[in-house]
Amino acid sequence: MHDCIIIGAGIAGMVTARALHDAGYDIAIIDNARKGSASIIAAGLINPITGKRFEPSWRYDEFLLKAQQFYSECESRDDDQVYYRPFPMLRIFADEKEYDTFQKKYTLEYLGRYVGEQFGPEHPSIHPSIKNNYGGFRTLNAGIFEYVNFLNSMSSKFSSFMLNGFIDKGNLSRTNDVWNVTIDNQVIHSRKVIFCDGWQGSKNPWLADLGLRYDIVKGESCIIRTKLLPETDIISRGFAIIPIGNQTFRCAATFQWNELHTIPTAFGAERLHNRISSLIDCEYEVLEQSAGLRPTMFEHKPFMVEHPKYPGLLAMGGLGTKGALYAPYMAYNLLQYLSNVGEIDPEMNLLQAFHHK
Ligand SMILES: Cc1cc2nc3c(=O)[nH]c(=O)nc-3n(C[C@H](O)[C@H](O)[C@H](O)COP(=O)(O)OP(=O)(O)OC[C@H]3O[C@@H](n4cnc5c(N)ncnc54)[C@H](O)[C@@H]3O)c2cc1C
């Protein structure tokens, strides 16, 4: 009998697995070979200021503190692994309008604390391959989370607790207070089941009556190689060029609401090229292109719930564009809830259907 079965081995599932396992819980993890996982293609950017209007990322300091603590504790226990790196970031203005918007806002406390040195157009400190026609600023407290490294490391750590398969309506049943999961021609039992199934939660029959409002967004990204860009800074403007070593850069990401599949397209390639060319002026070679679906919610917030009709059945998702930032806070919160020492964060409880009854 397990304490918890976690369904989904993306960032949400693996951070939760790690938090529960380290707290002494007996866990099992089920995933369908990470088919359609957003985590395996995510760029890993953690950034305090988002969008054209320079909005602060929701509860950034609180979530970043938890993320840094969690990833550095994992790093100190897992030999020679690096999961999170603070990284310098340049935010370049697109035009005069953006420059004006920024000037009106940056003295505000919420924004100012993330703004380092400001620079003007064509400033000599900015590399000539970076298009800098309107100036910009250095963003403080940004970083890169190594998604694939973390997932691979957790997969090998938990290999003896991981099972391969897809959980549908018929694979799950409840007898008294125990959940029975049929998988790989066997039945395993647990007191709790936690769905961490990303965008596929939108089709999950067990969550269907919760009224969760998904607003899934496709994203495409690519890896480029060029000798002509410095590898010292992330270059960003709602789209980022992220140094990943050996003169290669991950460029992410597009936003497409009307294409709900994970296949990279020629249209995506064109949009990526346009976004890259708006930020840099140098030749580059595209090494690979990938696509994924972000598990975004209508409320633009992640959620955690225990099903009101099925005690012991929980779900955690809606990590949207910020899985690396949100997952550790959510996993700790869930751990406190399961250990009866805290409530689910009320701002993450997005149960529409049951709220309105
Ligand atoms: C192009 C792109 C760029 C991105 N860049 C960033 C970034 O820079 N920074 C950032 O933090 N985030 C970024 N994201 C967002 C990030 O990918 C997501 O926030 C995060 O990966 C969501 O993680 P998850 O674990 O909820 O979902 P997923 O990673 O999708 O994992 C869900 C897992 O559940 C499994 N599963 C689903 N249903 C079942 C079932 N019924 N039975 C068994 N297994 C099941 C799937 O196989 C999958 O492995 C990006 C996303 C995209 C698409």
The ligand as a Gaussian input file, in Angstrom:
#p B3LYP/6-31G(d) Opt

LIG

0 1
 C        7.556000      26.081000     -26.004000
 C        7.411000      26.162000     -24.513000
 C        8.344000      26.895000     -23.774000
 C        8.217000      26.960000     -22.377000
 N        9.148000      27.672000     -21.680000
 C        9.090000      27.702000     -20.321000
 C       10.073000      28.400000     -19.564000
 O       10.947000      29.056000     -20.127000
 N        9.975000      28.363000     -18.213000
 C        8.993000      27.649000     -17.567000
 O        9.000000      27.576000     -16.318000
 N        8.032000      27.001000     -18.263000
 C        8.053000      27.041000     -19.614000
 N        7.075000      26.399000     -20.331000
 C        5.921000      25.888000     -19.580000
 C        6.220000      24.525000     -18.977000
 O        6.493000      23.643000     -20.007000
 C        4.990000      24.058000     -18.173000
 O        4.633000      25.023000     -17.186000
 C        5.288000      22.759000     -17.428000
 O        6.085000      21.911000     -18.210000
 C        4.013000      22.025000     -17.050000
 O        4.388000      20.870000     -16.366000
 P        3.340000      19.732000     -15.966000
 O        4.107000      18.750000     -15.170000
 O        2.143000      20.350000     -15.389000
 O        2.876000      19.102000     -17.369000
 P        3.649000      18.126000     -18.384000
 O        5.072000      18.447000     -18.491000
 O        2.863000      18.161000     -19.653000
 O        3.559000      16.713000     -17.696000
 C        2.373000      15.976000     -17.619000
 C        2.749000      14.504000     -17.708000
 O        1.592000      13.745000     -17.408000
 C        1.550000      12.618000     -18.273000
 N        0.151000      12.219000     -18.324000
 C       -0.915000      13.012000     -18.647000
 N       -2.076000      12.338000     -18.487000
 C       -1.736000      11.098000     -18.045000
 C       -2.488000       9.947000     -17.682000
 N       -3.833000       9.958000     -17.716000
 N       -1.838000       8.821000     -17.320000
 C       -0.465000       8.812000     -17.258000
 N        0.297000       9.880000     -17.553000
 C       -0.326000      11.013000     -17.947000
 C        2.128000      13.123000     -19.584000
 O        2.667000      12.030000     -20.324000
 C        3.200000      14.086000     -19.102000
 O        4.461000      13.448000     -18.982000
 C        7.152000      26.309000     -21.721000
 C        6.230000      25.574000     -22.465000
 C        6.343000      25.501000     -23.848000
 C        5.334000      24.703000     -24.626000

